[in-house]
Amino acid sequence: MANGTTIFISAAEASGDEHAARLIQAIRRRLPDARVVGVAGPRMAQAGCEVLADLIAKASMLGGPFLRTGYYLKTVRRLQRAIRDIRPDLLIPVDSPALNWHLAGAARKVGAAVFYYIAPQVWAWAPWRVRKLARLADQVACILPFEERYLCDRGVNAVYVGNPLFDALPPRPQQPPDLAEAWAHGSWRVAMLPGSREGEIRGHVPALLAVAEMIRRRWPAAQCTFTVYTEAAGELTSRLSRGAEVDIAVGRTHEVMAGSHFAVTKSGTVTLELAHFGVPMVVFHRTSWLLGLLRHLLGNWAVSTESFSLVNILAGRKIVPELMPWHGNIDALKAMVREVMDDYGYLFEVRRQLIELTDPLRVAPPASASDNAAALALRLINGS
């Protein structure tokens, strides 16, 4: 491999920034002199990426990276020009197809190989997009086992590398929280997970407050803990509580999960984290009426999965109850939580199923999902 290799990497979400940072570190262990440049957040910058744009910081200010169409279009054009000027050997888009497919097209025009890391969820909605993914990417690294077969069957050069989320998760406790004691005495420890974005927090916290009040009335010894990642998110959660007595844990999400008997959570990768710790859960996510209308009008042609929770999608069946799409019916959420917490046998069975589901997602040490992806990326650079 020649010196002077340039890799352009692009992540537009906080989770992508974290996964991409570990990928950069794995690449640098193999190719220490490579130049890494692109769309990066603080973790990628710390790993040695030259930052051309930080859409993660912008997302925290605007409520979403592309909330302003003018900003989005201007940024895309600037990054496309940068790709033409830099002429990288390899482009690594990380999820976020709204941005990254534009950049992949620009990379194709300058002859760069495209290694898509963390496949867009074309299997969940708008499945016709898989044809575009096949045209844009030389190879796709999948982080969910079923994605490899799904994409390969549709003409995409896809490989399952393991799930990078599990590279960083701490091990579950040898002695998990005692479900029998919690159920018998009402001494529940319940994790409440509203999400990380401002819009998610505003959409979910009022419902979670109502659920927490219901739990404490039914089981006075119960403790409900809201977990958030940043001080700003904690302050927003506190303001939305409107004087209610709320336990808020900032930056201790995994610690809270590991010590919880049960969780009420928004959807997303957080459900896989809870599953790793064997925490039974109810999943909900506030969505617009547009999604429900789209599902009603277009059916599986537009939204091709029966479940929306990653845990249920990965299992191929409903392990955990979900309210998705959820349009704000708090009574329905409270009823679902109460029903699940009352079902002693279900709680034990779902814990077992969640652990069995997530254990295979962790790559056996000393390797990791990031190492596997880095090896594939370097093969593309070498043309092998």
N, C-alpha and C positions, 0 to 999 in steps of 0.2 A: 504494500500500500504506500503510495507516494505521499510525501509530506505536502502540506498546504491544503489538506482536505477541509472543505467548508460545509457545515451542516446548518441548515435553516430549520428552526423548530418553532412551532406556534401553538400556544395554549391560551384560551380565552376565559377559562373558569378556574376558580381556586383549586378544585380537585385536580384539574389538568395540570396546573402549575406544580402541584406536589408530585404527581406521577412523572411529569416530564423532568423535574429536577433529579429524581432518582435515576431516570434513564440517562440523563446527561452524565451523571457520576459514573454509571456503568460503562458508557461509551468512552469516557476519559481514561478509565482504567485500562482500556484496550488501545486507545488512540490519544495519548496525552497531548499531542501537538495540534489536534484538530481545532479549527475555529468554529465556535458555536454561536449563532446569532439568531435573533428572531423576536417573536411576540411572547413576552415573558413577564411573569410576576416575580415577587421577591425571592421565592425559593429557587427558581430557575436562575435568577441573577446571582444568588449566593453560590450556585453550583458552577458558575463560570459562563453563563450565557450573556452575550452583548444584547442589551435591551433596545430594540427599535420602537416598540410600543408596549405599554402595560395596560391591557384591557381589563385586567382583574381589578386594578385600582380604580379605573374608570367605572367599572360596574358597581363598585361600592358607593360611588358618588351619585351615579345616575339611576341606580336600582336595577340595572341590566346593561350589558356591554353595548347593545345596539338600540337602546331606547330612543335615541335621536338618530333619525335616518340620515341626516346630513353628516353627522359625525361618522357614522358607519361607512358611508360611501367614500368620504374623504380618506378615512383610514385604510380602507381596502385598496384604493388607487395608490396611496403612498407605499403600501407594502408590496403591491405588485411591481411598482417601479423599483423598489429595493431588490426584489428578487431578480429583476432583469439586470440591474447593475452588479449585484454580487455574483450572480450565476453560480449558485451553490451546487455541490456534488449531490447532495441529498436534501430533500424536504421531508420533515417529520411533522405532519399535522396531528394534533392530539385532540380527538373528539371534535366538538363544536363545528359541525359542517356549515353553518351559516357563514362563518368566516373562512374556514379552511378549504372549502371546495374552490373558492375563488383563488386562493393562493396555490392550490395544487394545479389548477389550470395554468397559472403563470409559470410555475416550475416546469411543467411539461413543455412549454414553448421554448425554454432555454436549455432543454435537454437534461434536466435534473431528474434523478430517480425519486419516486414518491413512496415513502414508507409510512402508512397510516397506522398510528398507534392509538389503541382504544377505539374500536370500530363504532361508527355512528349506529344508532339503534334503528336501522332500516327495517328490522324484523318487527318492530313495534308499531310504527306508523309510517304512512306513505311508502310502502314497500317497493314501489316502482323506482325509488331512488337507487336501488342496488345496481341498476345498469350503469348509472353515472359513476358510482363508486368503482365499478369494474374498469371503467375507462380511465379514471383519474389515478388509481393507485397501482403501483407495481406489486406491492404486497401489503396486506392488512394484518396487523397483530391483534388478535381477539383476546379479551380478558374474561369472557364467559364461555364455558365449554361448548355449549350448543351452537355458538355463533360460527365456529369453523365449518361445520357441515352445512349449515344454512347458507353461508356465503359461497363456499366452494361449489355447491350444487347450482348456484346461480352465476357462475363464471368469475368469481372473485378469487384471487390467489391469497387465501386466508390461512393463518396458522394460530392456534391457541398457544399462548405463552405463559399462562397462569394469570392470577389476579394480583396486581400490584398493591391493592388495598391490604392484602394479607401479608405483604412483606413488612409492613410497619405496625400492624396490630400487635399489642401485647398478648401473651398467652392468657387464656381464660383461667380463673382461679381453680385450684385443685378441689376446693370445697365451694361449690356454687351456693348462692343464697337459698335458704331453706324454704321451698315452696309450701311444704306441709305446715310449717309453723306460721307462715304468713297467712295462709288460708284459714287455719284454725283460730288464730288470735287476731286477725285483721291488722297485723303489723307489716303491712305492705310497704315496700320501697318501690316507687313508681317513677320511671324516667319519662319526662315530657320533652319531646324534641320538635320544636317548631320550624327548624331550618336555619339557614345562615344568611340568606338575602333579606333585605328589608321588607320586600313585598311578601315573602313567605312568613316572616315573623308577624307582620300586621294581619295577614290572612288567617294565621293559625293560633296565635296566642289567646285571643278571646275565647275560642272554642276549648282550648286546653285548660284555661282558667275555670270554665264551667265544669269540665270533666273532673278537674282536681277538687272542686267544691263538692261535687257529687260523691267522689271517692271518700273524702274526709267525713262527710255526713254519714255514709254507710259504714265506714270503718274508721272510727275516730283516731285509732293509733297509726293510721297510714301516713306516710311522708311522700309528698310529690315534689320532685326536683326538676326544675327547668334547666336544661343544659344548652349553653350557647358557646360559640368559639371565641368571640371577641368582647372586649369591654363595651364597645358601641352597641353590640347586639344585646348585651346584658342591660344596658341603660334603657334601650328601647323596650325591652320586655318589662322592665320595672315600670316605665311610664304607662304602658298598656294595661298593667295590672290595676291601675286606678286605686291605689291604696290598699289592695288586698295583700294579705300576708303570703308572700311567695318566696320559696327557696330557689335561688338562682345560682347555678354553678358555671363559672366562666373558665373555659380552657381545660375542663376536667371531664370531658364527655366520656372517654373510655373508662375512667375511674367510676363514674356514675353508672354506666352500663354494666360493668362487672359486678357491681353491688346491688343491682336491681332485680326484683322478682318479675316485673312486668314493665311494659313501655307503651306509650301512645305516641306515635311518630308520624311525621310527614314521610312521603315516599322518597325513594332515591337510594344511593349506596349506603346510607345510614342503616337501612334495613338489613343489609348484609353484615354490617358491624354488630348489630344487635343479635343477629343469628349466630355469629361467631361466639358470642358470649352466652348463647342459649337462652336469650330473654324472650319469652312469649310477648306478643305485641298485637296491637290494632294499628293498621296503617290507614291514613287518610291524606288527602291533598286537595287543597282548594284550587279549583280550575274554573275557567270561564264557561259560560253556557255554549260558547262556540264549539268546544271540543265535544260536548254531548250532542250538539246538533250535527256535527260532522260525522260522528259515529252512527247517529240515527239515519242520516241521509245516505252515507256512502258505505256503511258497514265495514266489512273486513278489507275492502279495497283500499280504504284510507287508514284504518286502525286494525291491524291484523292480529292483535293479541287479546285474549279473553280477560286476562288479568293485567294489572298495571304495576303491582308491586314486584320488585326484582326477586324477592324471595319466592313468590309464587310462580313467576315466569321461569326461574331457574329450576324449580322443582317440577314444573309441568303440571301442577295441580295446586289447589288452594290449601296451603298449610296454615296461613294466617288470614284472619278476616280483614277485608279492606273496604273502605268507602272511597271509591275513585271511579269516575270523577265525583267530587264532593262540592256542592254548591252552597254550603253554609248551614245545613240542617244540624244544629247542635244537639237536639233531642235524639236524633238518630245515632249520632256518635256516642252520646252518653249511654244509650240503651245497648249498643254493641259492646262497649267497654264493660258495663255491668254484667252482661251475659257471659262474657269470656272469663272475667275474674271469678264468677260464681261456679265455673265448671272445673272442679278439682282434677278430674281425670284428664281433661283436655290440656291443662297447663303442663302436666308432666309429659304427656305424649308429644306436644309441640316442641318442648325443650329438646327432647331426644331427636326429633326430626330435623330441627334447625342445626344442631351440631353435626349430624350426619351429612346434611346438605353442604355445609361450608367447609368441613375438614379437607375435602379433596381440592379446594381452591388454592390452598397454600402450597407453593413450590417447595419441595424438600430441600432444606439447607444442605450445603452452603450456597446453592444456586438461589435465584430469585426470579420473579417475573421480569424485573428490569434487566437482569443479566441475560435472560433468554431473548428479550426484545433487542438488546444492544448487539448480540451476536448476529441476529438476522439483519439488522441495519447495516452492519459492517460488511456482511456478505453482499448486500446490494451495492455498496460503494465499490467493492472489489469486482463487481460484475459476475459474481458466481452464484 
